[in-house]
Each structure stands twice: as C-alpha cells, then as structure tokens.
Amino acid sequence: MNAQDKYKHWLDLAQYDLETANAMVSGGRWLYVVFMCQQAIEKLVKGLYGLYLGFDHVPHTHNITRLINDFLNELPCPISHEVLDFFDLLTRYYLNNRYPDYVSELNDWTQENNAREIYGKTKEVFTWLLTLTP
C-alpha cells in the first residue's frame, strides 16, 4: 500500500467511528458518543501523522495532542489553542477498561448536553482536519 492508501484506511476507520458516534447519539449512550468522537479524531490525526511523517512511525498512543504536536510544524496552517484544548478534552475520553473507576466517573459527568456539544465540535474539527491533507 502506498501512503495515500494507508491514509484512506485511517480515514475510513475515522469516518466509521464518527458514524458510530451518531448512532450512539440516537441511542442516548452519552459516554460512548464521546468515546467514539475521541476515536474518530485520533484515527484521522494518525492518518495525517502518517502522511506528514511516515506510516512506519505512527506512535501507539491515544493522546491526540501529543500526536499532532509531532507534526505541527509541517502543517499548512496553525492550530488554534481552542482546537488543541479540544484535543486534550477528547483524550480524557479514551476508555481503557483497566480503569473501571475512571470510566464510571466519566459516565457520571457525561450528560446529554455535554455529549451533544462534544459531538458537534467533533464534526466541525473533523471537517477542518480534512483540509490539512497534503
């Protein structure tokens, strides 16, 4: 596979996760709405990472801000502090089943309004990230 094919694979996964977030909205599964938003942005950023720095070097991390910071200077335009803060927020929603108390705490905090707001912002940022494809 060439770099564009690998990017397309990451993009397909990211779009699938964004569609899944939408399905979770319909079902009222608020924590999973936000988790799927995190997954969608993470996968799209990993696809961009691969295009900018090579797919052999995509780190095995779920920290979106760390990923994007690695190729920030390669981007055609700067990323606002608002978007970077949003990446930090999403990163907190990576669900690791080794920490059930944390998942429970997130579930208690994630109400419908929060999840809908994060979902809307995710769609906006996702669309903007697509413009960064070299």
SEPABA-562751 format. One record per atom (N, C-alpha, C): atom name; residue in three letters; residue number from 1; x, y, z. Coordinates in nm, 4 decimals, decimal comma, always signed. Example, Ala and Ser with C-alpha at 12.3 -4.5 7.8 and 13.67 -1.06 7.14 Angstrom:
BEGIN
[N Ala 1 [+1,3190 -0,5690 +0,7800]]
[CA Ala 1 [+1,2300 -0,4500 +0,7800]]
[C Ala 1 [+1,3200 -0,3300 +0,7800]]
[N Ser 2 [+1,2850 -0,2250 +0,7080]]
[CA Ser 2 [+1,3670 -0,1060 +0,7140]]
[C Ser 2 [+1,2900 +0,0030 +0,7870]]
END
This chain:
BEGIN
[N Met 1 [+0,0838 -0,1192 +0,0000]]
[CA Met 1 [+0,0000 +0,0000 +0,0000]]
[C Met 1 [+0,0874 +0,1244 +0,0000]]
[N Asn 2 [+0,0498 +0,2218 -0,0797]]
[CA Asn 2 [+0,1224 +0,3484 -0,0773]]
[C Asn 2 [+0,0656 +0,4380 +0,0336]]
[N Ala 3 [+0,1258 +0,5542 +0,0525]]
[CA Ala 3 [+0,0870 +0,6437 +0,1620]]
[C Ala 3 [-0,0587 +0,6881 +0,1504]]
[N Gln 4 [-0,1048 +0,7177 +0,0301]]
[CA Gln 4 [-0,2441 +0,7609 +0,0130]]
[C Gln 4 [-0,3420 +0,6486 +0,0491]]
[N Asp 5 [-0,3072 +0,5254 +0,0145]]
[CA Asp 5 [-0,3929 +0,4116 +0,0507]]
[C Asp 5 [-0,3967 +0,3926 +0,2021]]
[N Lys 6 [-0,2831 +0,4088 +0,2661]]
[CA Lys 6 [-0,2783 +0,3960 +0,4125]]
[C Lys 6 [-0,3581 +0,5069 +0,4794]]
[N Tyr 7 [-0,3455 +0,6286 +0,4259]]
[CA Tyr 7 [-0,4246 +0,7405 +0,4793]]
[C Tyr 7 [-0,5737 +0,7109 +0,4621]]
[N Lys 8 [-0,6115 +0,6626 +0,3456]]
[CA Lys 8 [-0,7525 +0,6319 +0,3174]]
[C Lys 8 [-0,8043 +0,5281 +0,4162]]
[N His 9 [-0,7208 +0,4318 +0,4518]]
[CA His 9 [-0,7605 +0,3305 +0,5504]]
[C His 9 [-0,7900 +0,3970 +0,6857]]
[N Trp 10 [-0,6988 +0,4833 +0,7325]]
[CA Trp 10 [-0,7207 +0,5549 +0,8590]]
[C Trp 10 [-0,8455 +0,6425 +0,8502]]
[N Leu 11 [-0,8636 +0,7099 +0,7359]]
[CA Leu 11 [-0,9796 +0,7965 +0,7172]]
[C Leu 11 [-1,1093 +0,7148 +0,7210]]
[N Asp 12 [-1,1109 +0,6003 +0,6556]]
[CA Asp 12 [-1,2296 +0,5146 +0,6579]]
[C Asp 12 [-1,2644 +0,4733 +0,8006]]
[N Leu 13 [-1,1626 +0,4348 +0,8780]]
[CA Leu 13 [-1,1861 +0,3985 +1,0182]]
[C Leu 13 [-1,2408 +0,5167 +1,0976]]
[N Ala 14 [-1,1834 +0,6340 +1,0742]]
[CA Ala 14 [-1,2267 +0,7549 +1,1452]]
[C Ala 14 [-1,3713 +0,7898 +1,1097]]
[N Gln 15 [-1,4063 +0,7808 +0,9824]]
[CA Gln 15 [-1,5435 +0,8109 +0,9407]]
[C Gln 15 [-1,6420 +0,7104 +1,0001]]
[N Tyr 16 [-1,6019 +0,5845 +1,0051]]
[CA Tyr 16 [-1,6866 +0,4819 +1,0658]]
[C Tyr 16 [-1,7116 +0,5141 +1,2135]]
[N Asp 17 [-1,6068 +0,5559 +1,2841]]
[CA Asp 17 [-1,6220 +0,5906 +1,4260]]
[C Asp 17 [-1,7121 +0,7128 +1,4436]]
[N Leu 18 [-1,7022 +0,8095 +1,3540]]
[CA Leu 18 [-1,7885 +0,9276 +1,3617]]
[C Leu 18 [-1,9349 +0,8877 +1,3361]]
[N Glu 19 [-1,9561 +0,7984 +1,2420]]
[CA Glu 19 [-2,0919 +0,7471 +1,2172]]
[C Glu 19 [-2,1429 +0,6695 +1,3390]]
[N Thr 20 [-2,0557 +0,5968 +1,4042]]
[CA Thr 20 [-2,0938 +0,5230 +1,5247]]
[C Thr 20 [-2,1309 +0,6202 +1,6363]]
[N Ala 21 [-2,0573 +0,7304 +1,6484]]
[CA Ala 21 [-2,0925 +0,8333 +1,7475]]
[C Ala 21 [-2,2346 +0,8829 +1,7217]]
[N Asn 22 [-2,2671 +0,9035 +1,5960]]
[CA Asn 22 [-2,4022 +0,9470 +1,5613]]
[C Asn 22 [-2,5063 +0,8437 +1,6041]]
[N Ala 23 [-2,4761 +0,7163 +1,5828]]
[CA Ala 23 [-2,5677 +0,6098 +1,6254]]
[C Ala 23 [-2,5837 +0,6094 +1,7772]]
[N Met 24 [-2,4757 +0,6388 +1,8488]]
[CA Met 24 [-2,4824 +0,6442 +1,9942]]
[C Met 24 [-2,5666 +0,7635 +2,0409]]
[N Val 25 [-2,5629 +0,8744 +1,9648]]
[CA Val 25 [-2,6497 +0,9887 +1,9955]]
[C Val 25 [-2,7944 +0,9431 +1,9865]]
[N Ser 26 [-2,8272 +0,8744 +1,8794]]
[CA Ser 26 [-2,9646 +0,8267 +1,8599]]
[C Ser 26 [-3,0092 +0,7344 +1,9723]]
[N Gly 27 [-2,9149 +0,6587 +2,0271]]
[CA Gly 27 [-2,9463 +0,5655 +2,1352]]
[C Gly 27 [-2,9320 +0,6240 +2,2740]]
[N Gly 28 [-2,8851 +0,7483 +2,2838]]
[CA Gly 28 [-2,8694 +0,8106 +2,4146]]
[C Gly 28 [-2,7570 +0,7518 +2,4979]]
[N Arg 29 [-2,6561 +0,6956 +2,4331]]
[CA Arg 29 [-2,5410 +0,6371 +2,5026]]
[C Arg 29 [-2,4313 +0,7427 +2,5093]]
[N Trp 30 [-2,4435 +0,8368 +2,6007]]
[CA Trp 30 [-2,3654 +0,9606 +2,6001]]
[C Trp 30 [-2,2165 +0,9382 +2,6179]]
[N Leu 31 [-2,1758 +0,8505 +2,7068]]
[CA Leu 31 [-2,0331 +0,8251 +2,7250]]
[C Leu 31 [-1,9732 +0,7691 +2,5962]]
[N Tyr 32 [-2,0458 +0,6818 +2,5304]]
[CA Tyr 32 [-1,9942 +0,6216 +2,4084]]
[C Tyr 32 [-2,0003 +0,7165 +2,2888]]
[N Val 33 [-2,0881 +0,8141 +2,2941]]
[CA Val 33 [-2,0851 +0,9205 +2,1932]]
[C Val 33 [-1,9473 +0,9862 +2,1968]]
[N Val 34 [-1,9082 +1,0262 +2,3157]]
[CA Val 34 [-1,7824 +1,0996 +2,3300]]
[C Val 34 [-1,6623 +1,0085 +2,3054]]
[N Phe 35 [-1,6681 +0,8849 +2,3500]]
[CA Phe 35 [-1,5588 +0,7917 +2,3237]]
[C Phe 35 [-1,5398 +0,7734 +2,1731]]
[N Met 36 [-1,6481 +0,7576 +2,0996]]
[CA Met 36 [-1,6357 +0,7399 +1,9544]]
[C Met 36 [-1,5874 +0,8681 +1,8873]]
[N Cys 37 [-1,6220 +0,9833 +1,9426]]
[CA Cys 37 [-1,5664 +1,1096 +1,8925]]
[C Cys 37 [-1,4154 +1,1103 +1,9105]]
[N Gln 38 [-1,3705 +1,0681 +2,0276]]
[CA Gln 38 [-1,2266 +1,0611 +2,0541]]
[C Gln 38 [-1,1594 +0,9674 +1,9546]]
[N Gln 39 [-1,2201 +0,8524 +1,9314]]
[CA Gln 39 [-1,1625 +0,7557 +1,8399]]
[C Gln 39 [-1,1564 +0,8098 +1,6971]]
[N Ala 40 [-1,2609 +0,8789 +1,6541]]
[CA Ala 40 [-1,2650 +0,9337 +1,5186]]
[C Ala 40 [-1,1533 +1,0354 +1,4973]]
[N Ile 41 [-1,1386 +1,1277 +1,5911]]
[CA Ile 41 [-1,0347 +1,2303 +1,5768]]
[C Ile 41 [-0,8964 +1,1667 +1,5881]]
[N Glu 42 [-0,8784 +1,0751 +1,6813]]
[CA Glu 42 [-0,7476 +1,0093 +1,6962]]
[C Glu 42 [-0,7072 +0,9400 +1,5662]]
[N Lys 43 [-0,7969 +0,8674 +1,5055]]
[CA Lys 43 [-0,7634 +0,7936 +1,3835]]
[C Lys 43 [-0,7364 +0,8869 +1,2660]]
[N Leu 44 [-0,8131 +0,9947 +1,2563]]
[CA Leu 44 [-0,7866 +1,0908 +1,1495]]
[C Leu 44 [-0,6503 +1,1571 +1,1701]]
[N Val 45 [-0,6187 +1,1926 +1,2930]]
[CA Val 45 [-0,4883 +1,2528 +1,3229]]
[C Val 45 [-0,3760 +1,1526 +1,2950]]
[N Lys 46 [-0,3963 +1,0261 +1,3258]]
[CA Lys 46 [-0,2940 +0,9255 +1,2952]]
[C Lys 46 [-0,2750 +0,9109 +1,1448]]
[N Gly 47 [-0,3815 +0,9224 +1,0681]]
[CA Gly 47 [-0,3685 +0,9210 +0,9232]]
[C Gly 47 [-0,2885 +1,0398 +0,8730]]
[N Leu 48 [-0,3158 +1,1566 +0,9280]]
[CA Leu 48 [-0,2388 +1,2764 +0,8916]]
[C Leu 48 [-0,0935 +1,2622 +0,9353]]
[N Tyr 49 [-0,0736 +1,2076 +1,0534]]
[CA Tyr 49 [+0,0625 +1,1837 +1,1030]]
[C Tyr 49 [+0,1407 +1,1021 +1,0003]]
[N Gly 50 [+0,0788 +0,9954 +0,9543]]
[CA Gly 50 [+0,1441 +0,9093 +0,8563]]
[C Gly 50 [+0,1782 +0,9820 +0,7275]]
[N Leu 51 [+0,0866 +1,0680 +0,6818]]
[CA Leu 51 [+0,1149 +1,1429 +0,5594]]
[C Leu 51 [+0,2313 +1,2401 +0,5779]]
[N Tyr 52 [+0,2376 +1,3022 +0,6946]]
[CA Tyr 52 [+0,3413 +1,4032 +0,7184]]
[C Tyr 52 [+0,4757 +1,3431 +0,7603]]
[N Leu 53 [+0,4710 +1,2364 +0,8418]]
[CA Leu 53 [+0,5952 +1,1852 +0,8990]]
[C Leu 53 [+0,6252 +1,0396 +0,8632]]
[N Gly 54 [+0,5346 +0,9751 +0,7972]]
[CA Gly 54 [+0,5561 +0,8364 +0,7581]]
[C Gly 54 [+0,4758 +0,7403 +0,8426]]
[N Phe 55 [+0,4171 +0,6431 +0,7781]]
[CA Phe 55 [+0,3302 +0,5476 +0,8473]]
[C Phe 55 [+0,4071 +0,4465 +0,9315]]
[N Asp 56 [+0,5367 +0,4336 +0,9086]]
[CA Asp 56 [+0,6157 +0,3405 +0,9891]]
[C Asp 56 [+0,6418 +0,3946 +1,1290]]
[N His 57 [+0,6103 +0,5217 +1,1508]]
[CA His 57 [+0,6461 +0,5864 +1,2773]]
[C His 57 [+0,5253 +0,6341 +1,3574]]
[N Val 58 [+0,4040 +0,5938 +1,3212]]
[CA Val 58 [+0,2853 +0,6388 +1,3948]]
[C Val 58 [+0,2898 +0,5784 +1,5349]]
[N Pro 59 [+0,2972 +0,6631 +1,6376]]
[CA Pro 59 [+0,3077 +0,6124 +1,7753]]
[C Pro 59 [+0,1819 +0,5390 +1,8207]]
[N His 60 [+0,2020 +0,4456 +1,9097]]
[CA His 60 [+0,0906 +0,3732 +1,9716]]
[C His 60 [+0,0479 +0,4496 +2,0958]]
[N Thr 61 [-0,0170 +0,5636 +2,0721]]
[CA Thr 61 [-0,0671 +0,6462 +2,1819]]
[C Thr 61 [-0,2076 +0,6912 +2,1473]]
[N His 62 [-0,2829 +0,7249 +2,2491]]
[CA His 62 [-0,4180 +0,7754 +2,2292]]
[C His 62 [-0,4240 +0,9240 +2,2594]]
[N Asn 63 [-0,3080 +0,9841 +2,2874]]
[CA Asn 63 [-0,3009 +1,1259 +2,3204]]
[C Asn 63 [-0,2979 +1,2067 +2,1899]]
[N Ile 64 [-0,4124 +1,2621 +2,1548]]
[CA Ile 64 [-0,4273 +1,3339 +2,0281]]
[C Ile 64 [-0,3349 +1,4549 +2,0224]]
[N Thr 65 [-0,3234 +1,5274 +2,1303]]
[CA Thr 65 [-0,2370 +1,6462 +2,1323]]
[C Thr 65 [-0,0916 +1,6068 +2,1091]]
[N Arg 66 [-0,0479 +1,5008 +2,1707]]
[CA Arg 66 [+0,0906 +1,4550 +2,1501]]
[C Arg 66 [+0,1137 +1,4196 +2,0034]]
[N Leu 67 [+0,0186 +1,3489 +1,9465]]
[CA Leu 67 [+0,0308 +1,3098 +1,8056]]
[C Leu 67 [+0,0440 +1,4319 +1,7154]]
[N Ile 68 [-0,0446 +1,5260 +1,7316]]
[CA Ile 68 [-0,0453 +1,6415 +1,6414]]
[C Ile 68 [+0,0750 +1,7316 +1,6660]]
[N Asn 69 [+0,1209 +1,7376 +1,7901]]
[CA Asn 69 [+0,2391 +1,8198 +1,8194]]
[C Asn 69 [+0,3630 +1,7689 +1,7464]]
[N Asp 70 [+0,3669 +1,6384 +1,7185]]
[CA Asp 70 [+0,4828 +1,5820 +1,6482]]
[C Asp 70 [+0,4977 +1,6358 +1,5069]]
[N Phe 71 [+0,3863 +1,6749 +1,4433]]
[CA Phe 71 [+0,3969 +1,7263 +1,3063]]
[C Phe 71 [+0,3342 +1,8642 +1,2894]]
[N Leu 72 [+0,3177 +1,9331 +1,3993]]
[CA Leu 72 [+0,2583 +2,0671 +1,3998]]
[C Leu 72 [+0,3301 +2,1629 +1,3058]]
[N Asn 73 [+0,4620 +2,1569 +1,3041]]
[CA Asn 73 [+0,5401 +2,2489 +1,2205]]
[C Asn 73 [+0,5323 +2,2160 +1,0723]]
[N Glu 74 [+0,4790 +2,0997 +1,0394]]
[CA Glu 74 [+0,4653 +2,0589 +0,8992]]
[C Glu 74 [+0,3332 +2,1065 +0,8386]]
[N Leu 75 [+0,2396 +2,1458 +0,9218]]
[CA Leu 75 [+0,1048 +2,1786 +0,8754]]
[C Leu 75 [+0,1019 +2,3092 +0,7962]]
[N Pro 76 [+0,0079 +2,3202 +0,7025]]
[CA Pro 76 [-0,0010 +2,4409 +0,6208]]
[C Pro 76 [-0,0577 +2,5618 +0,6950]]
[N Cys 77 [-0,1164 +2,5393 +0,8125]]
[CA Cys 77 [-0,1704 +2,6498 +0,8922]]
[C Cys 77 [-0,1633 +2,6116 +1,0395]]
[N Pro 78 [-0,1648 +2,7109 +1,1261]]
[CA Pro 78 [-0,1568 +2,6809 +1,2694]]
[C Pro 78 [-0,2875 +2,6211 +1,3224]]
[N Ile 79 [-0,2760 +2,5550 +1,4347]]
[CA Ile 79 [-0,3929 +2,5021 +1,5041]]
[C Ile 79 [-0,4200 +2,5930 +1,6230]]
[N Ser 80 [-0,5430 +2,6348 +1,6358]]
[CA Ser 80 [-0,5792 +2,7275 +1,7438]]
[C Ser 80 [-0,5670 +2,6595 +1,8802]]
[N His 81 [-0,5522 +2,7425 +1,9820]]
[CA His 81 [-0,5475 +2,6905 +2,1193]]
[C His 81 [-0,6806 +2,6241 +2,1538]]
[N Glu 82 [-0,7893 +2,6753 +2,0986]]
[CA Glu 82 [-0,9209 +2,6161 +2,1225]]
[C Glu 82 [-0,9258 +2,4716 +2,0726]]
[N Val 83 [-0,8720 +2,4474 +1,9539]]
[CA Val 83 [-0,8714 +2,3118 +1,8993]]
[C Val 83 [-0,7767 +2,2224 +1,9792]]
[N Leu 84 [-0,6609 +2,2741 +2,0159]]
[CA Leu 84 [-0,5683 +2,1941 +2,0983]]
[C Leu 84 [-0,6308 +2,1588 +2,2330]]
[N Asp 85 [-0,7029 +2,2537 +2,2925]]
[CA Asp 85 [-0,7735 +2,2247 +2,4180]]
[C Asp 85 [-0,8804 +2,1173 +2,3963]]
[N Phe 86 [-0,9465 +2,1234 +2,2810]]
[CA Phe 86 [-1,0468 +2,0222 +2,2493]]
[C Phe 86 [-0,9828 +1,8840 +2,2365]]
[N Phe 87 [-0,8637 +1,8779 +2,1756]]
[CA Phe 87 [-0,7909 +1,7510 +2,1669]]
[C Phe 87 [-0,7608 +1,6972 +2,3063]]
[N Asp 88 [-0,7210 +1,7857 +2,3974]]
[CA Asp 88 [-0,6948 +1,7434 +2,5355]]
[C Asp 88 [-0,8216 +1,6873 +2,6008]]
[N Leu 89 [-0,9339 +1,7549 +2,5791]]
[CA Leu 89 [-1,0607 +1,7078 +2,6340]]
[C Leu 89 [-1,0942 +1,5700 +2,5785]]
[N Leu 90 [-1,0852 +1,5541 +2,4474]]
[CA Leu 90 [-1,1164 +1,4246 +2,3872]]
[C Leu 90 [-1,0253 +1,3141 +2,4395]]
[N Thr 91 [-0,8988 +1,3455 +2,4567]]
[CA Thr 91 [-0,8037 +1,2445 +2,5036]]
[C Thr 91 [-0,8462 +1,1878 +2,6384]]
[N Arg 92 [-0,9080 +1,2687 +2,7223]]
[CA Arg 92 [-0,9551 +1,2206 +2,8525]]
[C Arg 92 [-1,0641 +1,1149 +2,8384]]
[N Tyr 93 [-1,1272 +1,1104 +2,7221]]
[CA Tyr 93 [-1,2359 +1,0157 +2,6994]]
[C Tyr 93 [-1,1907 +0,8846 +2,6368]]
[N Tyr 94 [-1,0614 +0,8665 +2,6213]]
[CA Tyr 94 [-1,0170 +0,7357 +2,5761]]
[C Tyr 94 [-1,0490 +0,6370 +2,6878]]
[N Leu 95 [-1,1275 +0,5363 +2,6567]]
[CA Leu 95 [-1,1709 +0,4409 +2,7584]]
[C Leu 95 [-1,0775 +0,3216 +2,7605]]
[N Asn 96 [-1,0139 +0,3045 +2,8719]]
[CA Asn 96 [-0,9259 +0,1902 +2,8909]]
[C Asn 96 [-0,9900 +0,1040 +2,9985]]
[N Asn 97 [-1,0308 -0,0162 +2,9622]]
[CA Asn 97 [-1,1058 -0,0991 +3,0565]]
[C Asn 97 [-1,0267 -0,1430 +3,1789]]
[N Arg 98 [-0,8982 -0,1064 +3,1853]]
[CA Arg 98 [-0,8212 -0,1409 +3,3047]]
[C Arg 98 [-0,8535 -0,0479 +3,4213]]
[N Tyr 99 [-0,9257 +0,0603 +3,3949]]
[CA Tyr 99 [-0,9551 +0,1594 +3,4978]]
[C Tyr 99 [-1,1059 +0,1816 +3,5093]]
[N Pro 100 [-1,1802 +0,0844 +3,5599]]
[CA Pro 100 [-1,3266 +0,0958 +3,5641]]
[C Pro 100 [-1,3770 +0,2110 +3,6502]]
[N Asp 101 [-1,3040 +0,2493 +3,7544]]
[CA Asp 101 [-1,3475 +0,3626 +3,8366]]
[C Asp 101 [-1,3457 +0,4916 +3,7556]]
[N Tyr 102 [-1,2451 +0,5083 +3,6709]]
[CA Tyr 102 [-1,2350 +0,6267 +3,5854]]
[C Tyr 102 [-1,3501 +0,6286 +3,4859]]
[N Val 103 [-1,3818 +0,5135 +3,4276]]
[CA Val 103 [-1,4927 +0,5041 +3,3322]]
[C Val 103 [-1,6231 +0,5411 +3,4019]]
[N Ser 104 [-1,6414 +0,4939 +3,5228]]
[CA Ser 104 [-1,7616 +0,5256 +3,5980]]
[C Ser 104 [-1,7709 +0,6756 +3,6255]]
[N Glu 105 [-1,6592 +0,7363 +3,6616]]
[CA Glu 105 [-1,6553 +0,8802 +3,6868]]
[C Glu 105 [-1,6893 +0,9585 +3,5590]]
[N Leu 106 [-1,6312 +0,9193 +3,4468]]
[CA Leu 106 [-1,6615 +0,9842 +3,3196]]
[C Leu 106 [-1,8092 +0,9697 +3,2847]]
[N Asn 107 [-1,8629 +0,8524 +3,3081]]
[CA Asn 107 [-2,0033 +0,8275 +3,2775]]
[C Asn 107 [-2,0933 +0,9196 +3,3587]]
[N Asp 108 [-2,0591 +0,9405 +3,4854]]
[CA Asp 108 [-2,1375 +1,0295 +3,5705]]
[C Asp 108 [-2,1318 +1,1735 +3,5197]]
[N Trp 109 [-2,0177 +1,2154 +3,4662]]
[CA Trp 109 [-2,0002 +1,3532 +3,4200]]
[C Trp 109 [-2,0620 +1,3757 +3,2826]]
[N Thr 110 [-2,0657 +1,2721 +3,2006]]
[CA Thr 110 [-2,1071 +1,2867 +3,0615]]
[C Thr 110 [-2,2591 +1,2805 +3,0506]]
[N Gln 111 [-2,3172 +1,3964 +3,0483]]
[CA Gln 111 [-2,4617 +1,4075 +3,0319]]
[C Gln 111 [-2,4934 +1,4404 +2,8862]]
[N Glu 112 [-2,6182 +1,4375 +2,8531]]
[CA Glu 112 [-2,6618 +1,4593 +2,7151]]
[C Glu 112 [-2,6078 +1,5895 +2,6565]]
[N Asn 113 [-2,6209 +1,6993 +2,7294]]
[CA Asn 113 [-2,5754 +1,8289 +2,6762]]
[C Asn 113 [-2,4265 +1,8278 +2,6446]]
[N Asn 114 [-2,3458 +1,7723 +2,7364]]
[CA Asn 114 [-2,2009 +1,7647 +2,7140]]
[C Asn 114 [-2,1703 +1,6815 +2,5904]]
[N Ala 115 [-2,2333 +1,5655 +2,5810]]
[CA Ala 115 [-2,2064 +1,4743 +2,4700]]
[C Ala 115 [-2,2485 +1,5361 +2,3374]]
[N Arg 116 [-2,3621 +1,5992 +2,3332]]
[CA Arg 116 [-2,4079 +1,6627 +2,2085]]
[C Arg 116 [-2,3142 +1,7762 +2,1667]]
[N Glu 117 [-2,2686 +1,8527 +2,2648]]
[CA Glu 117 [-2,1750 +1,9619 +2,2358]]
[C Glu 117 [-2,0428 +1,9067 +2,1813]]
[N Ile 118 [-1,9912 +1,8033 +2,2447]]
[CA Ile 118 [-1,8650 +1,7428 +2,2002]]
[C Ile 118 [-1,8826 +1,6792 +2,0625]]
[N Tyr 119 [-1,9955 +1,6157 +2,0389]]
[CA Tyr 119 [-2,0222 +1,5560 +1,9082]]
[C Tyr 119 [-2,0252 +1,6640 +1,7994]]
[N Gly 120 [-2,0926 +1,7746 +1,8256]]
[CA Gly 120 [-2,0973 +1,8838 +1,7288]]
[C Gly 120 [-1,9600 +1,9406 +1,7004]]
[N Lys 121 [-1,8825 +1,9614 +1,8052]]
[CA Lys 121 [-1,7466 +2,0143 +1,7887]]
[C Lys 121 [-1,6584 +1,9134 +1,7146]]
[N Thr 122 [-1,6779 +1,7858 +1,7415]]
[CA Thr 122 [-1,6000 +1,6826 +1,6729]]
[C Thr 122 [-1,6256 +1,6878 +1,5228]]
[N Lys 123 [-1,7503 +1,7003 +1,4823]]
[CA Lys 123 [-1,7814 +1,7072 +1,3395]]
[C Lys 123 [-1,7151 +1,8287 +1,2756]]
[N Glu 124 [-1,7164 +1,9399 +1,3464]]
[CA Glu 124 [-1,6548 +2,0631 +1,2969]]
[C Glu 124 [-1,5027 +2,0451 +1,2821]]
[N Val 125 [-1,4374 +1,9938 +1,3857]]
[CA Val 125 [-1,2916 +1,9753 +1,3843]]
[C Val 125 [-1,2529 +1,8677 +1,2830]]
[N Phe 126 [-1,3313 +1,7629 +1,2722]]
[CA Phe 126 [-1,3059 +1,6559 +1,1765]]
[C Phe 126 [-1,3018 +1,7141 +1,0348]]
[N Thr 127 [-1,4009 +1,7933 +1,0020]]
[CA Thr 127 [-1,4077 +1,8562 +0,8690]]
[C Thr 127 [-1,2861 +1,9458 +0,8464]]
[N Trp 128 [-1,2470 +2,0215 +0,9478]]
[CA Trp 128 [-1,1316 +2,1089 +0,9352]]
[C Trp 128 [-1,0026 +2,0282 +0,9181]]
[N Leu 129 [-0,9893 +1,9202 +0,9935]]
[CA Leu 129 [-0,8693 +1,8361 +0,9814]]
[C Leu 129 [-0,8539 +1,7816 +0,8391]]
[N Leu 130 [-0,9657 +1,7542 +0,7736]]
[CA Leu 130 [-0,9589 +1,7042 +0,6363]]
[C Leu 130 [-0,8916 +1,8038 +0,5425]]
[N Thr 131 [-0,8971 +1,9310 +0,5769]]
[CA Thr 131 [-0,8339 +2,0333 +0,4918]]
[C Thr 131 [-0,6817 +2,0339 +0,5068]]
[N Leu 132 [-0,6293 +1,9631 +0,6052]]
[CA Leu 132 [-0,4854 +1,9613 +0,6304]]
[C Leu 132 [-0,4130 +1,8531 +0,5517]]
[N Thr 133 [-0,4872 +1,7761 +0,4755]]
[CA Thr 133 [-0,4259 +1,6685 +0,3967]]
[C Thr 133 [-0,3351 +1,7294 +0,2912]]
[N Pro 134 [-0,2063 +1,6896 +0,2945]]
[CA Pro 134 [-0,1144 +1,7472 +0,1963]]
[C Pro 134 [-0,1403 +1,6960 +0,0540]]
END
